[in-house]
Amino acid sequence: MEFLLGIAGAAALLIWAVRLVRTGVERGFAAQLRIWLKHSARNRLLAAGTGMGAAVLLQSSTAVAVLTSNFVAKGGLSATVGLAILLGADVGSAVVTQVLVVRQAALIPILLLIGVILFMRGTGSVRQVGRILIGLALIFVSLDMIRAATGPLVENPATQVVMGYLGRDLMTAFVLGAGFAWIVHSSVAAVLLFVTLAGQSVLPIGAAAAMILGANLGGAFIAYVLTLSAPLESRRMVVGNLVLRGGGAMVLTLLVAARPDLLGILGATAARQTINLHLVFNLVLALLALPLTGPLLAVLRQVMTEKPITNGGLQPTSALDPAAMDRPQRALDCAARELLGMGQKIEQMLITVEPLYDRWDAAAGKLIQEQDKTIKTMHLDVKLYLAQLGQTGLKEHLGRRSIELVSLSASLESASDAIARTMLKLAQRLDRQQLTFSPQGRREISDFADRVQGNVQLALNVLMNQNPAEARELIAAKEKIRQVEQKLQRSHIGRLRQGLVESIDTSNIHQETLRALKQVNTAFAMVGYPIVEKSGDLLESRLADT
């Protein structure tokens, strides 16, 4: 029982520490990562290198797969480039395990000391750097805990029987490795655990190798499940990675079972052999598969076809339930669900309008206008619903919540206006007058729009989970957007001074687009203010105290 508690606690700490590092990177540097990935479309080798770097930072190839899936869904990347990014991300996650498996006992107190200071004293990205350093230190601590817990097992007869069986039945070990990686939702954590057990002579070298290869299949399957609701082209990309990584892992497991002596060329110790196997497998797979990404996706397009979807004559339904009027809390929850639907529609409008700046599509423009009309109808319905609810008499806290929802509904309606009445008309004007942005100006608008889209997604998450930490992050991102918008305006003025013809012709369109995107971001940032106000994290005024 003492051993089980020790190993379970150590494994839990390892899983949480890996997630802590990923959370710090996502919260502090998500916008930069998104822009970095989006600009990797020049060639497959660059895309693979970008994916590798992103996975090293996020310590998760799954997180890179989800980000890339969003880009492919929005048309920002082709599925071929996306698959190349995923292959590079697999190599990046293997590089991470190479770094983390090295025992660095002296580094632990340094990382903890600096990390805690930055986290407690810093703000914004500095605070997230502190979170990352704390996570790295806890990864090293958890690995030491695993070594300590498994030490007495080396000579245990029962352990030798069980592990000996896994050493003889590599396919069972492969399945266990895949299942564990799926359960903990982290192939990095799974590989680190298996390598540590092999280094302690608890796991036979063959079983550890099979479980590590199984963790590769489990890691690829995690991304597959997380993107089941994504558009078909995104799913083809993820399935392609699952086929390559999972199929390659199965083939290599059979090879290891037939020729276990091959592991000897990968290192002198069991730990070194298994960790090197993980890196060599993903690196060789990426090099062999990169030229095949196009043909593989062509095959998947034949296999994975779009199925026609019919609604059976059903009309869209509203979340505003009149029967909930006698239960105010439930009625307010219904209003919040309706606002979430509004937000999702506006997010889709934002995704649809951005490509129209490059190529006008009348059908897409009409769809945005229809969505805007729907948003206005939903806004009116929410106001009337909450006004009717207020007639019944609400407790003070419920009354405040009702006012918050009405205000948020108005903010979302203004975001819809900014897209349909400003951005859409500007895109149409570009096409009508046959104007084009300067390359730098177009890149700036694209990157800025991507930042705003990321904040919109965060706002929808906050609307659902009401998480104070994420609400703070959302409001901090609003200030960051303001700073970036000012920087881009200055950059545009600089190009005007240089006399660039494209910048002069599209000057008003460029500036108005930036302002419209900023307005959309501000509207969604309003989701966070009531939450941080309740938690006491909101100042009364930004004005200096005189």
Residue pairs with C-beta under 8 A, 6 or more apart in sequence:
3 149
3 152
3 153
6 145
6 148
6 149
7 146
7 149
7 150
9 145
10 142
10 143
10 145
10 146
10 149
11 142
11 146
11 184
11 189
11 193
13 138
13 141
13 142
13 145
14 139
14 142
14 143
14 146
14 189
14 192
14 193
15 184
15 186
15 189
16 138
17 135
17 136
17 138
17 139
17 141
17 142
18 59
18 60
18 135
18 139
18 186
18 188
18 189
19 135
19 186
20 131
20 132
20 134
20 135
20 138
21 59
21 131
21 132
21 135
21 136
21 139
22 58
22 59
22 60
22 63
23 131
23 135
24 128
24 129
24 130
24 131
24 132
24 135
25 33
25 57
25 58
25 59
25 128
25 132
26 58
26 63
27 128
27 131
27 473
28 124
28 125
28 127
28 128
28 129
28 131
28 132
29 57
29 125
29 128
30 454
31 450
31 451
31 454
31 477
31 480
33 54
33 57
33 58
33 67
34 67
34 71
34 450
34 451
34 454
35 447
35 450
35 451
36 50
36 53
36 54
37 50
37 51
37 54
37 64
37 67
37 68
37 71
37 77
37 85
38 71
38 76
38 77
38 446
38 447
38 450
39 50
40 46
40 47
40 49
40 50
40 51
40 77
40 81
40 85
41 47
41 77
41 78
41 81
44 80
44 81
44 84
44 290
44 293
45 84
45 290
47 81
47 82
47 84
47 85
47 88
48 84
48 85
48 87
48 88
48 91
48 286
48 290
49 88
50 85
50 88
51 61
51 64
51 68
51 84
51 85
51 86
51 87
51 88
51 89
51 91
51 92
52 88
52 89
52 91
52 92
52 95
53 92
54 64
54 67
54 85
54 89
54 92
55 61
55 63
55 64
55 88
55 89
55 90
55 91
55 92
55 93
55 95
55 96
56 92
56 95
56 96
58 64
59 93
59 96
59 188
60 93
60 186
60 188
61 86
61 89
61 90
61 92
61 93
61 187
61 219
61 223
62 185
62 186
62 187
62 219
62 222
62 223
62 226
64 85
64 86
64 89
64 92
65 86
65 89
65 223
65 226
65 227
65 238
65 241
66 223
66 226
66 227
68 77
68 82
68 85
68 86
68 89
68 237
69 82
69 223
69 227
69 230
69 234
69 235
69 237
69 238
70 230
70 234
71 77
71 82
72 78
72 79
72 82
72 231
72 233
72 234
72 237
73 230
73 231
73 233
73 234
74 351
74 354
74 453
75 355
76 450
77 85
79 233
79 234
79 236
79 237
79 240
79 297
80 293
80 294
80 297
82 234
82 237
83 237
83 240
83 241
83 293
83 296
83 297
84 290
84 293
86 223
86 237
86 238
86 240
86 241
87 241
87 244
87 285
87 286
87 289
87 290
87 293
88 286
90 216
90 219
90 220
90 241
90 245
90 282
90 285
90 286
91 279
91 282
91 283
91 286
93 187
93 188
93 219
93 282
94 191
94 278
94 279
94 281
94 282
94 283
95 279
96 188
97 188
97 191
97 192
97 195
97 275
97 278
97 279
98 275
98 279
100 136
100 139
100 140
100 143
100 188
100 192
101 143
101 192
101 195
101 196
101 271
101 275
103 140
103 143
103 144
104 140
105 140
105 144
107 137
107 140
108 137
108 140
108 141
109 137
111 133
111 134
111 136
111 137
111 140
112 133
112 134
112 137
114 130
114 133
115 129
115 130
115 131
115 132
115 133
115 134
115 135
115 136
115 137
116 130
116 134
117 130
118 126
118 127
118 129
118 130
118 133
119 127
119 130
119 131
119 134
120 130
122 129
122 130
123 476
124 476
124 480
139 192
143 192
143 196
146 193
146 196
146 197
146 200
147 196
147 199
147 200
150 196
150 197
150 200
150 202
151 200
153 159
153 200
153 202
154 200
154 201
154 202
159 202
163 202
163 203
163 204
163 207
164 204
165 172
166 172
166 173
166 176
166 203
166 204
166 207
166 210
166 211
167 173
167 203
167 204
167 205
167 206
167 207
170 206
170 207
170 209
170 210
170 253
170 256
170 257
171 210
171 253
171 257
173 206
173 207
173 208
173 210
173 211
173 214
174 210
174 211
174 213
174 214
174 217
174 249
174 250
174 253
175 214
176 211
176 214
177 190
177 194
177 210
177 211
177 212
177 213
177 214
177 215
177 217
177 218
178 214
178 215
178 217
178 218
178 221
179 214
179 218
180 190
180 193
180 211
180 214
180 215
180 218
181 187
181 190
181 191
181 214
181 215
181 216
181 217
181 218
181 219
181 222
182 218
182 221
182 222
184 190
185 222
186 219
187 215
187 216
187 218
187 219
187 222
190 211
190 212
190 215
190 218
190 219
191 212
191 215
191 275
191 278
194 203
194 208
194 211
194 212
194 215
194 274
195 208
195 212
195 271
195 274
195 275
195 278
196 271
197 203
197 208
198 204
198 205
198 208
198 270
198 271
198 273
198 274
199 269
199 270
199 271
201 270
203 211
205 260
205 263
205 270
205 273
205 274
206 256
206 257
206 260
206 263
208 270
208 274
209 253
209 256
209 263
209 273
209 274
209 277
210 253
210 256
210 257
212 274
212 277
212 278
213 249
213 250
213 252
213 253
213 256
213 277
213 281
214 249
214 253
216 245
216 246
216 248
216 249
216 278
216 281
216 282
217 242
217 245
217 246
217 249
217 250
219 245
220 241
220 242
220 245
220 246
221 242
221 246
223 238
223 241
223 242
224 235
224 238
224 239
224 242
227 234
227 235
227 238
228 235
230 238
232 304
232 306
235 304
236 297
236 300
236 301
236 304
237 297
239 300
239 304
240 293
240 296
240 297
240 300
243 296
244 285
244 289
244 296
245 282
245 285
248 281
248 285
249 281
252 281
255 262
256 262
256 263
263 273
263 274
263 277
264 273
266 272
266 273
266 276
266 277
266 280
267 273
267 275
267 276
289 296
318 338
318 378
318 381
319 334
319 335
319 337
319 338
319 341
320 334
320 335
320 338
320 381
320 382
320 385
321 330
321 331
321 334
324 330
324 331
324 334
325 331
325 388
325 389
325 392
326 392
328 389
328 392
328 394
328 395
328 398
329 398
331 385
331 389
332 386
332 389
332 398
332 401
332 402
332 405
334 385
335 382
335 385
335 386
335 402
335 405
336 405
336 463
338 378
338 381
338 382
338 385
339 382
339 405
339 408
339 409
339 412
339 463
340 460
340 463
340 464
341 378
342 375
342 378
342 379
342 382
342 409
342 412
342 413
342 416
343 412
343 456
343 459
343 460
343 463
343 524
344 460
345 371
345 374
345 375
345 416
346 371
346 375
346 412
346 415
346 416
346 419
346 456
346 520
347 453
347 456
347 457
347 460
348 371
349 368
349 371
349 372
349 416
349 419
349 420
350 419
350 449
350 452
350 453
350 456
350 520
351 453
352 364
352 367
352 368
353 364
353 368
353 419
353 423
353 424
353 427
354 446
354 449
355 361
355 364
356 364
356 365
356 424
356 427
356 428
356 431
357 426
357 427
357 430
357 437
357 442
357 445
357 513
358 442
359 431
360 427
360 428
360 430
360 431
365 424
365 427
365 428
368 419
368 420
368 424
369 420
369 424
371 416
371 420
372 416
372 417
372 419
372 420
372 421
375 412
375 413
375 416
376 413
376 416
378 409
379 409
379 410
379 412
379 413
382 405
382 406
382 409
383 406
383 409
386 402
386 405
386 406
389 402
390 399
390 402
394 402
401 530
404 530
407 526
408 526
408 527
411 522
411 523
411 524
411 526
412 523
412 524
414 519
414 523
415 519
415 520
415 523
415 524
418 516
418 517
418 519
418 520
418 523
419 516
419 520
422 512
422 513
422 516
422 519
423 513
423 516
423 517
426 509
426 512
426 513
426 516
429 435
429 509
430 436
430 506
430 509
435 502
435 505
435 506
435 509
436 442
436 502
436 506
437 445
437 502
437 503
437 506
437 509
437 510
438 495
438 500
438 502
438 503
438 506
440 491
440 495
441 492
441 495
441 502
441 503
441 506
441 510
444 488
444 491
444 492
445 510
445 513
445 514
445 517
448 484
448 485
448 488
448 514
448 517
449 517
451 481
451 484
451 521
452 481
452 517
452 518
452 520
452 521
455 474
455 477
455 478
455 481
455 521
455 524
455 525
456 520
456 521
456 524
458 470
458 473
458 474
458 477
459 474
459 524
459 525
459 527
459 528
460 524
460 527
461 467
461 470
462 470
462 471
462 474
462 527
462 528
462 531
463 527
466 531
467 531
468 531
468 532
468 534
468 535
468 537
470 528
471 527
471 528
471 529
471 531
471 532
471 535
472 528
472 532
472 537
474 524
474 525
474 527
474 528
475 525
475 528
475 529
475 532
477 521
477 525
478 521
478 522
478 525
481 518
481 521
481 522
482 518
485 514
485 515
485 517
485 518
488 514
489 511
489 514
492 503
492 507
492 510
492 511
492 514
495 503
496 503
496 504
496 507
503 510
529 538
532 538
